[in-house]
């Protein structure tokens, strides 16, 4: 999956990452249960992870490079899936 954001002049390359079946399952479960996680950047060099749970947004303290951010994002999806799947 190649990901971009912006118009033709200011395109930001998100990098590439291929999800595993388990990561995709966690992603779908989280979205259905109002846990939304996305990469956010202002300059396109370093990325933070933002996590929205029931309309409260939290930002990761660490910054990540383009490809690393996708791996970390799905780690968060797996974390919340494993933590809450049988409790919601």
C-alpha positions in Angstrom: 0.0 0.0 0.0 1.5 3.3 -1.0 0.0 6.3 0.8 0.0 10.0 -0.1 -1.5 13.1 1.3 -1.8 16.6 -0.3 -2.2 18.0 -3.8 0.3 17.8 -6.7 2.4 20.6 -5.4 2.7 19.6 -1.7 2.5 15.8 -1.8 3.7 14.0 1.4 4.8 10.4 1.0 3.5 8.2 3.8 5.7 5.3 2.8 4.6 1.7 2.2 3.5 -1.0 4.6 1.8 -4.4 4.1 -0.5 -5.4 6.9 -0.8 -9.0 8.2 -4.2 -10.6 8.5 -4.2 -10.2 12.2 -3.3 -6.5 11.9 -6.2 -6.0 9.4 -8.6 -7.8 11.7 -7.5 -5.6 14.6 -7.9 -2.5 12.4 -11.5 -3.4 11.4 -12.5 -4.3 14.9 -11.1 -1.0 16.3 -12.9 1.1 13.7 -16.2 -0.7 14.4 -15.7 0.1 18.1 -14.8 3.8 17.8 -11.0 3.4 18.2 -9.4 5.3 15.3 -5.7 5.6 14.9 -3.8 7.6 12.2 -0.4 9.1 11.4 -0.1 12.9 11.6 2.6 15.2 10.5 3.1 18.9 9.9 6.3 18.8 8.0 6.3 15.3 6.4 9.6 14.2 8.0 8.5 12.9 11.4 5.2 11.5 12.3 3.2 11.1 15.5 0.4 8.7 16.0 -3.0 10.1 17.0 -5.5 7.8 18.8 -9.2 8.7 19.1 -11.2 6.7 21.5 -14.8 7.8 22.1 -14.1 11.3 20.9 -11.0 11.8 23.0 -7.8 12.2 21.0 -4.3 11.3 22.4 -1.0 11.8 20.6 2.0 9.5 20.9 5.0 11.1 22.6 7.5 9.6 20.1 8.0 10.6 16.5 8.5 8.1 13.7 9.8 8.1 10.2 7.4 7.4 7.2 7.5 3.6 7.1 8.0 3.1 10.8 4.8 5.1 11.5 2.6 2.4 9.7 4.2 -0.4 11.7 3.6 1.5 14.9 0.0 2.4 14.0 -0.9 -1.3 13.5 0.9 -2.1 16.8 -1.5 0.2 18.5 -4.5 -1.3 16.7 -3.3 -4.8 17.9 -2.8 -3.5 21.4 -6.4 -2.1 21.7 -7.8 -5.1 19.9 -6.2 -7.5 22.4 -7.0 -5.3 25.4 -10.7 -4.7 24.7 -12.0 -7.3 22.2 -13.8 -9.4 24.7 -14.7 -6.6 27.0 -16.7 -4.3 24.7 
